[in-house]
Every structure is written in structure tokens, then in C-alpha cells.
Amino acid sequence: MAKKTTGSKIEEPKTKMAAVREILEADPNATPKQITERAKSKYNIEIQPKIAGTYRYHIVSKSRRQHRKVVRAVQAKNPSPTDSTHGVDDLLRAAGKLGWQRINEIVQGVLNAPQ
């Protein structure tokens, strides 16, 4: 993030990684070549495209990792309705292999089993 000092002067980032973070904050879809060009023009910092790509990968992958973590937590709290149909799918597959009469016997055996 660019920090403003007194007046309208913008403080330059201290590291190349910080410069890449600021550039990606402004444009999350910037390519390594675009990052290199913007770092040179905006901050007067020389970054090779390969290094810019590596920095971009680490910054973006961290945010993607955090997003996946949030999505997993939400899915754990709210299971989707398709998760509950796996038993039916398994039953249909078994019926295709064993036949419906055998499946009916198995189901009746399970329902009549002592608890």
C-alpha cells in the first residue's frame, strides 16, 4: 500500500515484493510483464518479469488458499443436498449389479435388525 506523507508525495515501497503487492492491489490480474512495466514507471524499481511472476504467484496463491479455507468452512456448516443422495446412488448401483429383489431383502434385513 502506498503511504501518503505530508502533502501529496507518495512514499515508495521499501522492497520489490511490497511494490508488487501494491501493483496487484490496484490490478489483481496484472501479468508479470505488466508488473515489471508499472514498477519501473511508478516506483522506478527494476524487477525482472520472472521475479515479478514469482512474487505474483506467492501473493495470489496465499489469497487463494485463504479463499479455499473459507469455502471449506462454509461447506462443512451447510452440507449441500447432493451429499445426502450418495446413499441412493449407491443403492441404484448395487441394484444394477445384484438385482432389486436382493436389494429389497438386504434393506428389509437392515430395517428389522435389533437396535
C-alpha positions in Angstrom: 0.0 0.0 0.0 1.3 3.4 -0.8 1.5 5.6 2.2 0.9 9.2 1.9 3.2 11.6 3.7 2.6 15.3 4.3 1.4 16.9 1.1 0.7 14.7 -2.0 4.1 12.9 -2.0 3.7 9.1 -2.1 6.2 7.1 -0.2 7.9 4.4 -2.3 7.7 0.8 -1.2 10.8 -0.5 0.6 11.0 -3.8 -1.2 10.3 -5.2 -4.6 7.7 -7.6 -3.0 5.9 -4.6 -1.5 5.9 -2.9 -4.9 4.3 -6.0 -6.5 1.7 -6.2 -3.7 0.7 -2.6 -4.4 0.5 -3.2 -8.1 -1.6 -6.3 -7.6 -3.8 -4.5 -5.2 -4.6 -2.0 -7.9 -4.9 -4.7 -10.7 -5.2 -8.3 -9.4 -5.0 -9.7 -13.0 -1.7 -8.0 -13.9 0.8 -10.1 -15.8 4.4 -10.3 -14.8 5.3 -8.1 -17.8 2.8 -5.5 -16.7 4.1 -5.7 -13.2 7.6 -5.0 -14.4 6.5 -2.0 -16.5 4.4 -0.5 -13.7 7.2 -1.0 -11.1 9.6 0.8 -13.4 7.3 3.7 -14.3 5.6 4.2 -10.9 8.3 3.4 -8.4 11.5 3.4 -10.5 12.2 -0.1 -9.4 13.7 -2.7 -11.8 12.1 -6.1 -11.5 12.7 -8.9 -14.0 9.5 -10.4 -15.3 10.4 -13.9 -14.0 10.9 -12.4 -10.5 7.6 -10.5 -10.8 5.9 -13.7 -11.8 7.3 -15.5 -8.7 6.2 -12.7 -6.4 2.8 -12.6 -8.0 2.4 -16.4 -7.6 3.2 -16.2 -3.9 0.9 -13.3 -3.3 -2.0 -14.7 -5.3 -1.6 -18.3 -4.0 -1.9 -17.1 -0.4 -5.2 -15.3 -1.1 -6.5 -18.4 -3.0 -5.5 -20.6 -0.1 -7.4 -18.3 2.3 -10.5 -18.4 0.0 -10.5 -22.2 -0.2 -10.3 -22.3 3.6 -13.3 -20.1 3.9 -15.3 -22.1 1.3 -14.5 -25.4 3.1 -15.7 -24.0 6.4 -18.9 -22.8 4.9 -19.5 -26.2 3.2 -18.9 -28.0 6.5 -21.6 -25.9 8.2 -24.1 -26.2 5.3 -23.8 -29.6 3.5 -25.3 -29.5 0.0 -28.4 -31.5 -0.8 -26.4 -33.7 -3.2 -24.3 -35.0 -0.3 -27.4 -36.7 1.1 -28.2 -38.5 -2.1 -25.0 -40.6 -2.2 -26.8 -43.5 -0.4 -29.5 -43.5 -3.1 -26.8 -43.5 -5.8 -25.0 -46.4 -4.1 -28.3 -48.3 -3.8 -29.1 -47.8 -7.5 -25.6 -49.1 -8.5 -26.0 -52.1 -6.2 -29.4 -52.8 -7.7 -27.9 -52.8 -11.1 -25.4 -55.5 -10.0 -27.4 -57.6 -7.6 -31.0 -57.1 -8.7 -33.8 -55.3 -7.0 -35.1 -58.5 -5.2 -31.8 -59.0 -3.4 -31.5 -55.3 -2.5 -35.1 -55.5 -1.1 -34.0 -58.4 1.1 -31.0 -56.5 2.4 -33.0 -53.4 3.1 -35.6 -55.4 5.0 -32.9 -57.2 7.0 -31.4 -53.8 8.0 -34.8 -52.4 8.9 -35.7 -55.5 11.0 -32.3 -55.7 12.8 -32.4 -55.3 16.5 -31.1 -51.9 17.7 
